[in-house]
Amino acid sequence: MLSDGIQKSAGSKLQSALGFMTGNRVLGFLTGLVLTFIIQSSGATTAMEVSFVNAGLMTLQQSVGVTLGANIGTTITAWLVVFFGFNFKISSFAIPIFGLGYILTIIKKIKKQSLGEAIMGFGLLFIGLDWLSATIDPSNGTLDFLRNFGNAGAWSIFVGVIAGIFITALIHSSSAESAIVITMAYKNLISWEFAAALVIGSNIGSTIDAVLASLNSSAPAKRTALVHVLFNVATVIFACIFFNPFLHLIDIIVPGTPASNITYHIAALHTVLKTITSLLCLPFTPQIAWLAEKIIKDDPDAVRAEYTLEFSETGGRENASAYIIRAEKEIQDMTVLVMKMFERISSGFKNRDESFLDEHFEYLTKQEDFADQMKEKLTRYLVNCSKLPLSAQQSDSLSLMQQIVNDLEEMTDDCYNVAMLLKKSIEKKMTFSQEDMDRLEPYLDLARQSMYFVSSNINQHLDNDKLMIAREIETQIDVFRHNLKKVARKRLEAGANVKSELLYIDLVRQIEKFGDRAYSIANALSQF
């Protein structure tokens, strides 16, 4: 709840920060560190990374620096638990803090519902910690078996690492796992060595969110998740090889013995381990990216016959921004599909013969079917997104995105309908004067302008000046349509071929619909 509340409060600012501050490895490193420090979840940061790479907004190499920084930023929760949970006994203030957050969520006028959720989450964190501390009591003997694991010599380290992996994967949070370990160590249920092994294992378990976020994504997105996994596995191997020297280093850094100051020892271990390994890897971000590219090759099929888009829930704290970025990428792809279909039918006006049918008609048929699949699965995906913890702005954006998807799919229908009319005119050997076909060229150019305008501004807010441009193009299309239909009617009255003139009017009408839908999308973008 704390993480969700912070992310909803920040909204698109988190996306802007992640996209803007990744120009080089150092900036990317600092961005990942600070962003994860704020939102209390490296899983949320890396899931957002995967979505950015999948959308082409960030390169794989840039994402490596962010991943390294995120691994350090996630250790802040352990320090919050140590500092507030055991020194200040904040649990006595946790319920009033939760109440304050609840009041903010129910007072609609001040519009601080997301902040209220974050404050409630902060209170619940320490209420839960207090309950956990009361439950984990050596006197009741509930968790005595952990002491047996901790006293098994070298095997206890192996068992601790494996347990840390599975516990963290199960609860989707290395921060929460660390809080549990700190509490158990504070209650003298586990030894310093066994606690260290549990924390070290959490590094691998924490990669679960990145892996799930990369499912059904592009090859670059899968490489981003792979980098996260490779780095954390390497961190665990490094820590296991130098286990005793590393623990000795923590003993030197942290005042007091582990027995007298165990909570600070565990928090320091979590931070120092990730800091050392992140800084060691930072100079080698190009090599790490190269390795990921060698392991995961590019997608073999550039053109897909079947559209797939799965809503892969991680089972942990779902990151709404990451899902929305993925949807935006798919909408952008759908826009490109529409543009390609439009260019294909444009060639049919210039070469209205059998070559158009041979070269383009099958492609247009398959793409129209593909667009139908996109609409169905994208709509289902957006509906699932609407069930995530969203800010008011994100919720409104999802509704507008559904409208845009509908308009784009209808534009592919318009393209296919034009192709069918051209096919009919070719098969029926209908004739049109060159003057009539020439009149359609500027009309088609206006429709093309409307499409390119939408493409260049998709997923962005349109200000009033840009909306005026879209409105002006749409007005010119309407004027052209009126004039073209007027000329066609005059030809009909003069005794021209009825079937040819009616088909000509249908072509004019279909192209005008294309412009109408482009303006509808522009109008939706103005509300983003």
C-alpha positions as CSV (number, residue, x, y, z in Angstrom):
1,M,0.0,0.0,0.0
2,L,2.9,2.4,0.8
3,S,4.5,1.7,-2.6
4,D,1.2,1.9,-4.5
5,G,0.2,5.2,-2.8
6,I,3.6,6.8,-3.7
7,Q,3.4,5.6,-7.3
8,K,-0.1,6.9,-7.7
9,S,0.8,10.2,-6.1
10,A,3.7,10.7,-8.5
11,G,1.8,9.4,-11.5
12,S,3.5,10.1,-14.8
13,K,6.3,12.0,-13.1
14,L,8.0,8.6,-12.3
15,Q,7.9,7.7,-16.0
16,S,9.3,11.1,-17.0
17,A,12.1,10.7,-14.5
18,L,13.0,7.3,-15.7
19,G,12.9,8.3,-19.3
20,F,14.8,11.6,-18.9
21,M,17.5,10.6,-16.5
22,T,19.0,7.6,-18.3
23,G,21.4,9.4,-20.8
24,N,24.5,7.5,-19.5
25,R,25.3,4.7,-17.1
26,V,25.9,7.0,-14.1
27,L,22.7,9.0,-14.5
28,G,20.8,5.7,-15.1
29,F,22.4,4.3,-11.9
30,L,21.4,7.4,-9.8
31,T,17.9,7.4,-11.3
32,G,17.4,3.7,-10.4
33,L,18.7,4.3,-6.9
34,V,16.6,7.4,-6.2
35,L,13.4,6.1,-7.8
36,T,13.5,2.8,-5.9
37,F,14.4,4.7,-2.7
38,I,11.2,6.7,-3.2
39,I,8.8,3.9,-4.2
40,Q,10.2,1.3,-1.9
41,S,10.3,-1.4,-4.6
42,S,13.0,-2.6,-6.9
43,G,10.5,-4.9,-8.5
44,A,8.3,-1.9,-9.5
45,T,11.3,-0.1,-10.9
46,T,12.6,-3.1,-13.0
47,A,9.0,-3.9,-14.2
48,M,8.8,-0.2,-15.4
49,E,12.3,-0.7,-17.0
50,V,11.1,-3.7,-18.9
51,S,8.1,-1.8,-20.2
52,F,10.3,1.2,-21.3
53,V,12.7,-1.1,-23.2
54,N,9.8,-2.9,-24.8
55,A,8.3,0.4,-25.9
56,G,11.7,1.5,-27.4
57,L,11.9,4.4,-24.9
58,M,15.1,3.1,-23.3
59,T,18.0,1.1,-24.7
60,L,19.1,-2.2,-23.1
61,Q,22.5,-0.6,-22.1
62,Q,20.7,2.3,-20.3
63,S,18.5,-0.1,-18.4
64,V,21.6,-1.9,-17.0
65,G,22.6,1.2,-15.1
66,V,19.0,1.6,-13.8
67,T,19.0,-2.0,-12.6
68,L,22.2,-1.6,-10.7
69,G,20.9,1.5,-8.9
70,A,17.6,0.0,-8.1
71,N,19.3,-2.9,-6.3
72,I,20.8,-0.4,-3.8
73,G,17.6,1.7,-3.5
74,T,15.6,-1.2,-2.4
75,T,17.7,-1.6,0.8
76,I,16.1,1.5,2.4
77,T,13.2,-0.4,3.8
78,A,15.5,-2.5,6.0
79,W,16.9,0.7,7.5
80,L,13.4,2.1,8.1
81,V,12.5,-1.1,9.9
82,V,15.7,-1.0,12.0
83,F,15.5,2.7,12.8
84,F,11.8,3.1,13.5
85,G,10.7,-0.4,14.3
86,F,13.2,-1.2,17.1
87,N,14.6,2.0,18.3
88,F,11.6,4.4,18.5
89,K,8.9,1.8,18.8
90,I,6.8,3.6,16.3
91,S,4.2,0.8,16.5
92,S,2.5,2.8,19.3
93,F,1.9,5.6,16.8
94,A,1.1,3.3,13.9
95,I,-2.7,3.2,14.4
96,P,-3.0,7.1,14.6
97,I,-0.8,7.3,11.5
98,F,-3.0,4.9,9.7
99,G,-6.1,6.9,10.8
100,L,-4.6,10.1,9.4
101,G,-4.0,8.4,6.1
102,Y,-7.6,7.0,6.1
103,I,-9.0,10.5,6.7
104,L,-7.1,11.8,3.7
105,T,-8.6,9.1,1.5
106,I,-12.2,9.9,2.4
107,I,-12.0,13.7,2.1
108,K,-12.5,14.1,-1.6
109,K,-12.2,17.9,-1.8
110,I,-8.5,18.0,-0.9
111,K,-7.6,15.4,-3.6
112,K,-5.0,13.6,-1.5
113,Q,-6.3,10.1,-1.7
114,S,-3.1,8.6,-3.0
115,L,-1.0,10.3,-0.3
116,G,-3.5,9.0,2.2
117,E,-2.9,5.5,0.9
118,A,0.8,5.9,1.2
119,I,0.5,7.1,4.9
120,M,-1.9,4.2,5.6
121,G,0.7,1.8,4.1
122,F,3.4,3.3,6.3
123,G,1.3,2.8,9.4
124,L,0.4,-0.8,8.4
125,L,4.1,-1.6,7.9
126,F,4.8,-1.0,11.6
127,I,1.6,-2.5,12.8
128,G,2.5,-5.6,10.9
129,L,6.1,-5.5,12.2
130,D,4.8,-5.2,15.8
131,W,2.4,-8.2,15.3
132,L,5.2,-10.2,13.7
133,S,7.5,-9.4,16.6
134,A,4.9,-10.6,19.1
135,T,4.2,-13.8,17.1
136,I,7.9,-14.7,16.7
137,D,8.7,-15.3,20.3
138,P,11.3,-17.9,21.4
139,S,9.2,-18.8,24.4
140,N,6.4,-20.3,22.4
141,G,8.7,-22.6,20.4
142,T,6.8,-22.1,17.1
143,L,9.9,-21.5,15.0
144,D,12.5,-23.6,16.9
145,F,13.2,-25.6,13.8
146,L,15.0,-22.5,12.4
147,R,17.6,-22.9,15.1
148,N,18.3,-26.4,13.9
149,F,18.9,-25.1,10.4
150,G,21.1,-22.4,11.7
151,N,23.4,-24.8,13.6
152,A,24.1,-27.1,10.7
153,G,27.5,-25.6,9.8
154,A,28.3,-25.0,6.2
155,W,24.9,-26.6,5.2
156,S,23.1,-23.8,7.1
157,I,24.5,-21.2,4.7
158,F,23.2,-23.2,1.7
159,V,19.8,-23.8,3.3
160,G,19.5,-20.1,4.3
161,V,20.3,-18.9,0.7
162,I,17.7,-21.3,-0.8
163,A,15.1,-20.4,1.8
164,G,15.8,-16.7,1.1
165,I,15.2,-17.3,-2.6
166,F,11.9,-19.0,-2.2
167,I,10.5,-16.8,0.6
168,T,11.3,-13.6,-1.4
169,A,9.8,-15.1,-4.6
170,L,6.7,-16.0,-2.7
171,I,6.1,-12.6,-1.2
172,H,7.6,-10.6,-4.2
173,S,9.7,-8.4,-2.0
174,S,13.2,-8.6,-0.8
175,S,12.4,-5.6,1.5
176,A,9.6,-7.5,3.2
177,E,11.8,-10.6,3.5
178,S,14.6,-8.5,5.1
179,A,12.1,-7.1,7.6
180,I,11.1,-10.7,8.6
181,V,14.7,-11.7,8.9
182,I,15.6,-8.7,11.0
183,T,12.6,-9.4,13.4
184,M,13.6,-13.1,13.8
185,A,17.2,-12.2,14.5
186,Y,16.1,-9.5,17.0
187,K,14.2,-12.2,18.8
188,N,17.3,-14.5,18.9
189,L,15.5,-17.1,16.8
190,I,18.3,-17.3,14.2
191,S,22.0,-16.7,14.2
192,W,23.9,-13.8,12.5
193,E,25.3,-16.2,9.9
194,F,21.9,-17.8,9.1
195,A,20.2,-14.3,8.9
196,A,23.0,-13.2,6.5
197,A,22.3,-16.2,4.2
198,L,18.6,-15.5,4.1
199,V,19.2,-11.9,3.1
200,I,21.7,-13.0,0.4
201,G,19.3,-15.4,-1.1
202,S,16.6,-12.7,-1.3
203,N,18.6,-11.2,-4.2
204,I,17.6,-14.0,-6.5
205,G,14.0,-14.2,-5.3
206,S,13.5,-10.5,-6.0
207,T,13.9,-11.0,-9.7
208,I,10.5,-12.7,-10.0
209,D,8.7,-9.4,-10.9
210,A,11.1,-8.5,-13.7
211,V,10.8,-12.0,-15.2
212,L,7.0,-12.0,-15.1
213,A,6.9,-8.5,-16.6
214,S,9.0,-9.6,-19.5
215,L,6.7,-12.5,-20.5
216,N,5.3,-12.1,-24.0
217,S,7.4,-9.0,-24.5
218,S,10.0,-8.2,-27.2
219,A,13.5,-9.6,-27.2
220,P,15.1,-6.4,-25.7
221,A,12.6,-6.4,-22.9
222,K,13.4,-10.1,-22.1
223,R,17.1,-9.1,-22.1
224,T,16.4,-6.4,-19.5
225,A,14.9,-9.0,-17.2
226,L,17.8,-11.3,-17.9
227,V,20.3,-8.6,-16.9
228,H,18.4,-8.3,-13.6
229,V,18.6,-12.1,-13.0
230,L,22.2,-12.4,-14.1
231,F,23.3,-9.6,-11.8
232,N,21.5,-10.9,-8.8
233,V,22.7,-14.4,-9.3
234,A,26.3,-13.1,-9.6
235,T,25.8,-11.1,-6.4
236,V,24.7,-14.3,-4.5
237,I,27.6,-16.3,-5.9
238,F,30.0,-13.5,-4.9
239,A,28.6,-13.3,-1.4
240,C,28.7,-17.1,-0.9
241,I,32.3,-17.4,-2.1
242,F,33.5,-14.6,0.2
243,F,30.9,-15.3,2.9
244,N,33.1,-15.2,6.0
245,P,35.3,-12.3,4.9
246,F,32.2,-10.3,4.0
247,L,30.6,-10.9,7.4
248,H,33.8,-9.8,9.0
249,L,33.8,-6.6,6.9
250,I,30.2,-5.9,8.2
251,D,31.4,-6.5,11.8
252,I,34.1,-3.9,11.3
253,I,31.8,-1.3,9.7
254,V,28.9,-1.6,12.2
255,P,29.7,-0.7,15.9
256,G,29.2,-3.5,18.5
257,T,29.1,-7.2,18.1
258,P,26.4,-9.0,16.1
259,A,24.8,-10.3,19.2
260,S,24.4,-6.8,20.7
261,N,23.5,-5.0,17.5
262,I,22.1,-7.6,15.1
263,T,19.5,-5.4,13.4
264,Y,22.0,-2.9,12.2
265,H,24.3,-5.7,11.0
266,I,21.6,-7.2,8.8
267,A,20.6,-3.8,7.3
268,A,24.2,-2.9,6.7
269,L,24.9,-6.3,5.1
270,H,21.9,-5.8,2.7
271,T,23.2,-2.3,1.6
272,V,26.9,-3.0,1.5
273,L,26.6,-6.2,-0.5
274,K,24.4,-4.5,-3.2
275,T,26.6,-1.4,-3.2
276,I,29.8,-3.3,-3.8
277,T,28.5,-5.5,-6.5
278,S,26.6,-2.7,-8.3
279,L,29.7,-0.4,-8.3
280,L,31.9,-3.3,-9.5
281,C,29.5,-3.9,-12.4
282,L,28.8,-0.3,-13.4
283,P,31.9,0.2,-15.6
284,F,30.9,-3.0,-17.5
285,T,27.4,-2.0,-18.6
286,P,28.2,-2.4,-22.4
287,Q,29.6,-5.9,-21.8
288,I,26.7,-6.9,-19.7
289,A,24.3,-5.7,-22.4
290,W,26.3,-7.6,-25.1
291,L,26.1,-10.8,-23.0
292,A,22.4,-10.5,-22.7
293,E,22.1,-10.0,-26.5
294,K,24.1,-13.1,-27.1
295,I,22.0,-15.2,-24.8
296,I,18.6,-13.9,-26.1
297,K,18.5,-13.5,-29.8
298,D,16.2,-11.2,-31.8
299,D,12.6,-12.4,-32.4
300,P,12.7,-14.7,-35.5
301,D,9.4,-13.6,-36.9
302,A,9.2,-9.9,-37.7
303,V,5.6,-10.2,-38.9
304,R,3.2,-12.1,-36.7
305,A,0.3,-14.1,-38.0
306,E,-1.4,-14.1,-34.6
307,Y,-1.4,-11.2,-32.1
308,T,-0.6,-12.0,-28.5
309,L,-0.9,-9.7,-25.5
310,E,-1.2,-11.3,-22.1
311,F,-1.9,-9.4,-18.9
312,S,0.8,-11.1,-16.8
313,E,0.2,-10.3,-13.1
314,T,3.2,-10.7,-10.9
315,G,1.2,-11.7,-7.9
316,G,2.9,-9.0,-5.9
317,R,2.5,-5.2,-5.9
318,E,1.4,-4.5,-9.4
319,N,3.0,-1.5,-11.1
320,A,0.3,0.4,-13.0
321,S,2.8,2.6,-14.9
322,A,4.6,-0.4,-16.3
323,Y,1.3,-1.9,-17.7
324,I,0.2,1.4,-19.1
325,I,3.6,1.9,-20.9
326,R,3.1,-1.6,-22.5
327,A,-0.4,-0.6,-23.7
328,E,1.0,2.6,-25.2
329,K,3.6,0.6,-27.1
330,E,0.9,-1.6,-28.5
331,I,-1.2,1.4,-29.5
332,Q,1.8,2.9,-31.3
333,D,2.3,-0.4,-33.2
334,M,-1.4,-0.4,-34.2
335,T,-0.9,3.1,-35.5
336,V,2.0,2.0,-37.7
337,L,-0.2,-0.9,-39.0
338,V,-2.9,1.6,-40.0
339,M,-0.3,3.8,-41.8
340,K,1.1,0.8,-43.8
341,M,-2.4,-0.3,-44.8
342,F,-3.2,3.2,-46.0
343,E,-0.1,3.4,-48.1
344,R,-1.0,0.1,-49.7
345,I,-4.5,1.3,-50.8
346,S,-3.0,4.6,-52.0
347,S,-1.0,2.6,-54.5
348,G,-4.3,1.1,-55.7
349,F,-5.5,4.5,-56.9
350,K,-2.3,5.0,-59.0
351,N,-2.2,1.4,-60.4
352,R,-5.8,0.3,-60.5
353,D,-5.1,-3.1,-62.2
354,E,-4.4,-6.7,-61.5
355,S,-1.0,-5.9,-60.1
356,F,-2.6,-4.2,-57.1
357,L,-4.6,-7.3,-56.3
358,D,-1.6,-9.6,-56.7
359,E,0.8,-7.5,-54.6
360,H,-1.4,-5.9,-51.9
361,F,-4.8,-7.5,-51.5
362,E,-3.7,-10.5,-49.5
363,Y,-1.5,-8.4,-47.2
364,L,-4.4,-6.0,-46.6
365,T,-6.8,-8.9,-45.8
366,K,-4.3,-10.4,-43.2
367,Q,-3.6,-7.0,-41.6
368,E,-7.2,-6.3,-41.2
369,D,-7.7,-9.6,-39.4
370,F,-4.6,-8.9,-37.3
371,A,-6.1,-5.5,-36.3
372,D,-9.3,-7.2,-35.2
373,Q,-7.2,-9.4,-32.9
374,M,-5.3,-6.4,-31.6
375,K,-8.6,-4.6,-30.8
376,E,-10.0,-7.6,-28.9
377,K,-6.8,-8.4,-26.9
378,L,-5.8,-4.8,-26.3
379,T,-9.3,-4.0,-25.0
380,R,-9.2,-6.9,-22.6
381,Y,-5.7,-5.8,-21.5
382,L,-6.9,-2.3,-20.8
383,V,-9.9,-3.6,-18.8
384,N,-7.5,-5.6,-16.7
385,C,-5.3,-2.5,-16.3
386,S,-8.3,-0.5,-15.0
387,K,-8.5,-3.0,-12.0
388,L,-4.9,-2.0,-10.8
389,P,-4.3,0.8,-8.2
390,L,-4.6,3.9,-10.5
391,S,-4.5,7.6,-10.0
392,A,-7.4,9.5,-11.4
393,Q,-5.4,10.7,-14.3
394,Q,-4.3,7.1,-15.2
395,S,-7.9,5.9,-14.9
396,D,-9.1,8.6,-17.4
397,S,-6.2,7.8,-19.7
398,L,-7.2,4.2,-19.9
399,S,-10.7,5.1,-21.0
400,L,-9.3,7.4,-23.7
401,M,-6.9,4.6,-24.8
402,Q,-9.9,2.2,-25.3
403,Q,-11.5,4.8,-27.5
404,I,-8.3,5.3,-29.5
405,V,-8.0,1.5,-30.0
406,N,-11.6,1.4,-31.4
407,D,-10.9,4.3,-33.8
408,L,-7.7,2.7,-35.0
409,E,-9.4,-0.6,-35.7
410,E,-12.2,1.1,-37.6
411,M,-9.5,2.9,-39.7
412,T,-8.2,-0.5,-40.7
413,D,-11.8,-1.5,-41.6
414,D,-12.0,1.7,-43.8
415,C,-8.7,0.8,-45.5
416,Y,-10.0,-2.7,-46.2
417,N,-13.4,-1.4,-47.5
418,V,-11.5,0.9,-49.9
419,A,-9.4,-2.1,-51.1
420,M,-12.7,-4.1,-51.7
421,L,-14.1,-1.2,-53.7
422,L,-10.9,-1.0,-55.8
423,K,-11.0,-4.8,-56.2
424,K,-14.6,-4.6,-57.4
425,S,-13.8,-1.8,-59.9
426,I,-10.9,-3.8,-61.3
427,E,-12.8,-7.1,-61.6
428,K,-15.8,-5.3,-63.2
429,K,-13.4,-3.4,-65.5
430,M,-15.0,0.0,-64.5
431,T,-13.6,3.0,-66.1
432,F,-13.0,6.5,-64.6
433,S,-11.7,9.5,-66.4
434,Q,-8.1,10.6,-65.6
435,E,-9.5,13.9,-64.4
436,D,-11.7,12.1,-61.8
437,M,-8.8,10.1,-60.5
438,D,-6.6,13.2,-60.4
439,R,-9.2,14.9,-58.2
440,L,-8.8,12.1,-55.6
441,E,-5.0,12.7,-55.2
442,P,-5.2,15.8,-53.0
443,Y,-8.1,14.2,-51.1
444,L,-5.9,11.2,-50.3
445,D,-3.1,13.5,-49.3
446,L,-5.3,15.2,-46.7
447,A,-6.3,11.8,-45.3
448,R,-2.6,10.9,-45.2
449,Q,-1.8,14.1,-43.4
450,S,-4.4,13.4,-40.7
451,M,-2.9,9.9,-40.2
452,Y,0.7,11.1,-40.0
453,F,-0.5,13.8,-37.5
454,V,-2.0,11.2,-35.3
455,S,1.1,9.0,-35.6
456,S,3.5,11.7,-34.6
457,N,1.4,12.7,-31.6
458,I,0.1,9.3,-30.4
459,N,0.2,8.7,-26.6
460,Q,0.9,12.5,-26.1
461,H,-1.2,15.3,-24.8
462,L,-2.4,17.7,-27.6
463,D,-2.6,21.3,-26.7
464,N,-5.2,23.6,-28.3
465,D,-2.9,24.8,-31.1
466,K,-2.2,21.2,-32.2
467,L,-5.9,20.3,-31.9
468,M,-6.7,23.3,-34.2
469,I,-4.3,21.8,-36.8
470,A,-6.2,18.4,-36.7
471,R,-9.5,20.3,-36.9
472,E,-8.3,22.2,-40.0
473,I,-7.3,19.1,-41.8
474,E,-10.6,17.4,-41.0
475,T,-12.5,20.5,-42.2
476,Q,-10.6,20.4,-45.5
477,I,-11.4,16.7,-46.0
478,D,-15.1,17.5,-45.4
479,V,-15.0,20.3,-48.0
480,F,-13.2,18.0,-50.6
481,R,-15.8,15.3,-50.0
482,H,-18.7,17.7,-50.5
483,N,-17.2,18.9,-53.8
484,L,-16.3,15.5,-55.1
485,K,-19.7,14.1,-54.4
486,K,-21.3,17.1,-56.0
487,V,-19.3,16.6,-59.2
488,A,-20.2,12.8,-59.2
489,R,-23.9,13.6,-58.9
490,K,-23.7,16.0,-61.8
491,R,-22.1,13.3,-63.9
492,L,-25.0,11.0,-63.0
493,E,-27.5,13.6,-64.0
494,A,-25.7,13.9,-67.3
495,G,-26.1,10.2,-68.0
496,A,-22.8,8.7,-66.8
497,N,-22.4,5.0,-65.9
498,V,-24.4,4.6,-62.7
499,K,-22.4,1.7,-61.2
500,S,-19.1,3.5,-61.7
501,E,-20.3,6.8,-60.3
502,L,-21.9,5.1,-57.2
503,L,-18.6,3.2,-56.6
504,Y,-16.7,6.5,-56.9
505,I,-19.0,8.1,-54.4
506,D,-18.5,5.1,-52.0
507,L,-14.7,5.6,-52.3
508,V,-15.0,9.3,-51.4
509,R,-17.2,8.4,-48.4
510,Q,-14.8,5.8,-47.1
511,I,-11.8,8.1,-47.3
512,E,-13.8,10.8,-45.5
513,K,-14.5,8.3,-42.7
514,F,-10.8,7.8,-42.3
515,G,-10.3,11.5,-41.7
516,D,-13.2,11.5,-39.2
517,R,-11.6,8.8,-37.1
518,A,-8.2,10.5,-37.2
519,Y,-9.8,13.6,-35.8
520,S,-11.6,11.6,-33.1
521,I,-8.2,10.2,-32.0
522,A,-6.8,13.8,-31.9
523,N,-9.7,14.9,-29.8
524,A,-9.1,12.0,-27.4
525,L,-5.3,12.9,-27.2
526,S,-6.3,16.5,-26.3
527,Q,-7.8,15.1,-23.1
528,F,-4.8,13.1,-22.0
